[in-house]
Amino acid sequence: MIQSAVARTAVCMTMAVSIFTVACGGKKPAIAKPTSPIADGSTAVGGGSKPPGPPEPVAEPVTVPAEPSNDIRSSPLDVINKNSPFKPVFYEYDSADLSPAGKTALDENAALLKKYSTWVITIEGHCDERGTPEYNLALGERRAVTARTYLVSLGIAADRLRTVSYGKEFPFDPGHDENAWGKNRRAHFVVTAQ
């Protein structure tokens, strides 16, 4: 009977060790190791020696933020058009003829179109409030076409240039005097595709 009690105890101990080993993932429990001597010959424990100093700090790499791109190509169309790089072309009363100032503005616009060779623009023809809606729509169309023709003569592909006339429907200046009317008689440029 004593032998069977000893045998049962041995079996229980073996099972306990097996369960412990499986529960620990098959790893043996960690055993503390004695400390090794420090470089100056003293030991870390006892003897009144100084413990080692803190580790040297690691220098973190400095990240410099990238400069913002001033390239207008990456801007959405509404931002480009809000801060339009294109110059408007102004016209005399009841005229679609280009003035020297108008040709200069178109020369600058052509340079932009050559720089941004994927842009497609719409040239809007506008008029002042005087005259009938029908007359002003036709005059606005002639103004837009005149500007387009000049740009094509400077080497801009015709398929990149659309025209539309708004006549007197969308004035830039709501005033009712020559100052306002002079601002409203214009060809206006809008980027419609990048």
Secondary structure as UniProt FT lines:
FT   HELIX           2..23
FT   TURN            24..26
FT   TURN            39..40
FT   TURN            47..48
FT   HELIX           72..74
FT   HELIX           77..82
FT   STRAND          89..90
FT   TURN            93..94
FT   HELIX           100..115
FT   TURN            117..118
FT   STRAND          120..126
FT   HELIX           133..153
FT   TURN            154..155
FT   HELIX           158..160
FT   STRAND          161..167
FT   HELIX           178..184
FT   STRAND          186..193
//
